[in-house]
Amino acid sequence: MIKVMWNLEVTIMLCQFTVKNFKSIRDETTFDMQAAAISEHEDRVIKDKDGELYLPVSAIYGPNGGGKSNVLEAFRILVLKILRPLYATSDNEKHMISRKKLVIEPFAFSEEKRGEPTEFEVFFRTKLAEYRYILNIKYDLVVYECLDRIKLDTGRRSALFKRDDKGIVLKGAFARLKTSDELSDTLPLLSYLGITYRKNEVVNDVLDWFEYGIDFMNYGNPMQELRMVVANSGDVKDLVLKMIQEMDLDILDFRVEEKEDDRIEVFTKHEVDGYEAELNLSDESSGTKKLFGLLPCIAESLIDGTTLVIDELDAKIHPVLLRYIIMLYNDVDVNRKGAQLIFTSHDLSTMNNEVFRRDEIWFVAKGNGQNSKLYSLVEFKNSKGEAVRKDAKFDKQYLEGKYGADPYLRRIIDWGTVNA
């Protein structure tokens, strides 16, 4: 009997994200967290209450400069575009980071594309419904926006609002809400509704997903991540400590000490031949420092069931530890709330059929027009129209250039072989 992950606690889920005309992404590009109808690792997929299946992990591979980070950056930009107006007057440090100026850059190598809007589309789920949100931005101006939903208990589909050059139309659950005649062209309508009607059940449901359902790790300042996560949650610290001990890092415990000016210091506890000593985290290896910035975010994601997005997860982390982190999300006993991990990587030691399903492996590389192409391994067909076998040596075939994206060069080897 096939064991499928049935999770009554699943409340939030990223289903699919699409972007067009953003940095190196010229054409419409879709990143999909819906599980494909394939036979490998069926016990690892997340099954929602209506039977829909989703992936707990996805990894994006490709050469430096190929556009991997731009896929994740596009997603982050969309989330920040919605949240930044809500944080405009906040003194919270995390919110202050979110208020930094956003630059939405269209595809640079086409005069035509530079005059067109950047288009975002995201499907996501909450406990109540599945939503589709579209936002098109041109020179920081909102040129099109809409929000639809499907109620999960009834399957009923309805439009909630639409905004275009003809005006704004509020429908369904939003029909009785009002908008200002002076609504700024740079302010997303969804953000305005969040500011004005946050107590509305549907508005709150949607904004809660953007604010709490998805998180982007700030590798630029891991200590800040540690302070914001560990300092406020005993459960997170307990799980972090358990992970550290399972990784056999020779660290028995750690403590976080708050200093003046909102600074913190972290001290790690070691034992050698019965003698216990504390080290300041600043004296630990760079890899250990990074783990202390990474693991609290992993723990928080697993505890809350959220989607965590990390660029270059493998940087400064040993391949064994990388595999350990990936498998945490694949373990039904650990990942009880259907958390998702999305990351970019160069590490090939985990690119195999023991760690990943074919629909969890993605590639990005550039075409002749400097435009990035994103496609999954499960979609890939060679020149003969043959799909990749589930028992194939993924890492070996990737290094041989058989998947189109050259691991050493930024370009796609043969555009004609990529049929994503």
N, C-alpha and C positions, 0 to 999 in steps of 0.2 A: 504494500500500500504506500502510495506517495505521501510523504509528510510535507504539507504546505503550511507555511507560517501563517497561522490565524491569530490575529491580534486585535482583541476587543478594545485595547487602549489607544489604538491609532486615532489621532485627532487632527494632525496636520501633515501635509504632504506636498512636495513639489512634483507636479506631473510632467510639465513640459515648458521649455523656454525657447522663444524664437527672436532673432534679431536680424536686422537688415540695415546696411549702410552705416556701419560703425567701425571707425579706424580701418583695420585691414579686412574687415568683413564687408564685402561688397554686395553679395547676393543673399537672399533669405536663407538663414541657417538655423536649424532646429536641433536643440539638445533635449533628448527624451529620457525621462526616468520611468516610463511605463515599460513593464517587462514584456519582452517579445515571446511569441509562442514557440519556445525551444525547450529541449528536454533536460539540459544540464542544470544541476543545483536547484531543483524545483523547491527544495525545502528551505531555501534562503529568501525567496521573494516575499514581499509584504502584501498580505491580502487584506484589503479593506472590507468593511461590512457589507458592501454591495457586490463583492466578488472581484473587483478590479485589482490587478496585480501591479506592484511597483518595485523598483530596485532600491536596495539599501545603500549601494555603492556604485560610483562611476568614476573612471579615471580617464584623463585626456593626455595622450602622448603626442610627441612631435618635436621637431628640432627647435633650437633657439631662434626666435624671430619668425616662427611659422604662424603665430597667432593664437597659441593656447591661452595665454593670459588675457587676450582681448575678449575671448568668449566669456570668461568669468567676470572681467571688468564691465562688460556690457550689462550683465545681470546685476552687478553691484550698483552701477549707475542708475538703473531703473529703480531699484529699491531706495536709494538715497534721494532720487528726484521726488519720490512720494513722501518720504519721511522728513526731509529737511525743513519744509515749512512748518511741520508740527513741532519741531525742536527750536524754532526761531528765537524763543525767549527762554529756553532752558539753560540752567546753570550746570546741569549734569555733564561730567567730563566726556562721557561717551557720546552724548548728544552734541557737544561742541565739536567733536571730530566730524560728526555727520553734517555739520553746517558749513564745512569748507566748500569753497566754490567748485561747482561741477562743470566740467568741460565735456560736452558731447560732440565729438569730432566725427564728421562723415568720412566716407572712403576718400582718401587723398588723391588717388591716381586716376581721377575721372572728373572732368569739368562738369559733366552732367550730374554725377552723383553728389558733387559738392553743393549743388543747388536743390537737392532733394532732401526730405526729412529722414531722420533716423527712426526706424520703426522697432518697437518692442511689443512682444506678446507673451503672456505667461498664463499657464493653467496651474491652479493650485487647489488643494482641498483643506477644509477645516472639518470640525466635527459635524457641522450643519450642512455644508454644501460644497460643490465644486464650482470654482469661479474662473472666468476667462476675462483677463484685463488687457486692453490694448492701449498703448500710448505712442503717438508719433510726434517727434520734436524736431523743429527746424530753427536753427539759430536761437535756441533756448525758448522758442515759442511753441506752445501746444497747438498743433494743427488738426489733430484728431485724437479722440479718446472715447472708449466705451467699456462698459462692465456688464457681463452677463453671469447668470448662475444656474446651476442645476441642484435642486434640493435632494439630498441623498435619501431621505425617508420616503419621498413620493416619486422621485425621478422627474419632477416637473421642471421644465426649462423656461426661463424668463429673462428678458432684458431689464437692466436696472437704470442705465443711463447711456446717452450718446451725445457727444459733443463734436461738432464740425463747423465748417464755415457758415452754416445756416443757423447755428445757435446751439442751445442746450435743451435736451429733452430728458426729463426724469420719468421713469416708468416703474410699474410694479410696486415693490416695497418702498421705492423712493418717490412715488408719485406725489405725495403730500409735502415733500420737502421743498424748500425754496432756495434759490441762488441769488447772489447779488448781481445787479446790472453792471456793476463796476468790477467784476471778477477779472483779475489780471490775466493776460494772455500767457504769462510765464508760469502761472500757478495751475498745477493739475487739478481738475475738478475733484478727484478722489481725495487729494490733500485738503481742499476746501471743505469737503463734507466731513473729513476727520476733525478739522478745527471747529466746525460749527455744530455738527450733529454726532459727536463721538458716543453719546449715550444711546443712539439708535442701534438696535441689535445687529442689523446687517452691516452698517458702517463699521461698527466696532469689531465685528467678526472678520471683515476684510482687512482692516488696519492692524488688527492683532497679528495676522499672519505676516504682514510686511515687517512689523516691529519685533515680533518674538519668534516667528516660525522659521526665519532664515537668518543665518549669521555668517559674516565674512571675517575670517581670522586676520588680524593685523600683525603680520610677521615683522613689520617695521619696528614694533615696540612690544615684544612679548611680555615684558614686565608689567606693562599697563594691562594687558589681557589678564595676567595672573592676579593683579590687584582687584580688578573689577569682578572676577569670577570667584576666586577662592575666598576672599575676605568676607563675602556675604553668604556663604553656603557651606555648612558642615557636611552635607551629603556629597557635594562635589569634592571636597577635600578627602573624604573617606575613600571615594572611588579613585581619585588620583593616586593616593597612597597605595591602594591595592594594585593599581596598574604598575606603579613603580616597582613594587615588590615582586610582581609576576615577571617583570622585565629583568629581574636579577641585577639591579643597578647598585647594589651594596648601599642603599639608603634605607634606613629603618624608619625614619620619620622626618617631617619638616614642619617648620612653623613660620608664620608670616607676622612680621612686627611692623606696625604702622609708626611712621616717623612724622616730624613736622613737615609742613608744606605738602601734605597729601602724598608723601613718599612712603615706600615700603622697603623693607629688607627681608630676604628669605634666608633661612638657616636650615641646612640639611644635617641630619643626625646619622653618623656612621659608627660602626663598632668593629674593632680589629683586636682579635685575641682577648676578648672580654673588656677591652677599654673603649668607652664611648666618647666621641668628640663631635663637636659641631663645626661646620664650615659655612662661611658666607657663600651664597649661591654665586657671587661674583668670582669666587676662587675655583668654582667647578669648571669642567670642560665646556666648550661651546655647545657641544651636543646635548649635555645635561641641561644647560641654560635654556636651550630651545625647547627641550621636552617640558620644562616647567612652564613655558609659555603656551605649549601646545596641549598638554594633557588636560588642564582645566577646561579648555574649550571642548575637547572630546568628551569629557565626563559630563559636562553640562548638556551637550547635545544628546547623549545617550539617556540621561535622566529625564529630560524634558521631551524627547522625541522630536527634535528639530532638525533642520537641514543645515549642515555645516559645509562651507565652501572655503577651500584652502588652495592657494597658488603655491606650487612647488613643495608639496608635502614632504618629498624625499630629501630635501636639502638638509644636510648636516644630521640626518637620521640614518642609523645603520639599517640595511635592508631587512634584518630580522625584526627590528622594532617596527618598521613600516608594515610588514606583513601582519604583525601582531595587532596593530591599530586597525587595519582593514578587516581582519577577521573578527574584531569586536563587533563591528556593524553586521557581519554575517552570522553572528551567534544569536539565535533566538532567545537563549536564556539570559543574555546580556542586553540585547537590543529589544526590550520588551514593548517599547512604544513606537517602533517603526521609524527611528532616526535614520537620516540619510547623510552620506559623506560624498562630496564631490571634490575632486582635486586634480591638479596637473602634476605630471611626473616625468622624469627621465629614467627612473629605475626599472630595469628589465627583469630583475630577479623575481618580481611578483607577477610579471606578465605571463601567466600560465593558466591552464584550465583547472588547476586546483584552487586557485584564489578567485578567479573571475569567471563569470559567464561571458559569452561573446557579446551580449548586448550591454555589458558594463565597460567595455574597452572602446575608447574613441580615439580618433587620430585627427590632427590638424596639420596642414601644410599649405604652401602658397602655390597658386597657379602662375602661368606666364604673365598675367596682368597684375601680379603682386596682391591678388585677392586670396584670402584664407578660405580653405575648404574644410568643413567639419563632417566627419562621417563615422559611423560605428562599425566595429568588426563584423557584427551580425548582418549588416547591410552590404558589406563589401562583396563584389563579384570580380573575378579575374577576367582576362580578355576572352576566355571561353564561356563566360557566364556562370562559372562555378563558384559556389559559396565556400567559405572557410569551414573546414570540418571542426567539430567540437573537440576532437582529440588531437588537433594540430599543435605543433610547437610554435606557439604565438610569438615568443621572443626571437626565435631563430628566423622565422619567416619575415618578421619585421626588420631585422638587421639585414636580411637579404634584399630588402626593398620590395617584397611581394605584396605589400598592402598599400602601395602608392605613395605614402609619406616617407621620404628618405630620412632616416634618423640622424644623418650627418649634414645634409644640405637642407636649405629652407624651402626648396621648391618641391612640388609633386613630380615624381619621376615620369609618370606617363598619365596625363590627365584622362586619357581614354579608358584606362583600366579602373577608374573610380566611378562606380555606378551608384553612389549613395543617393 
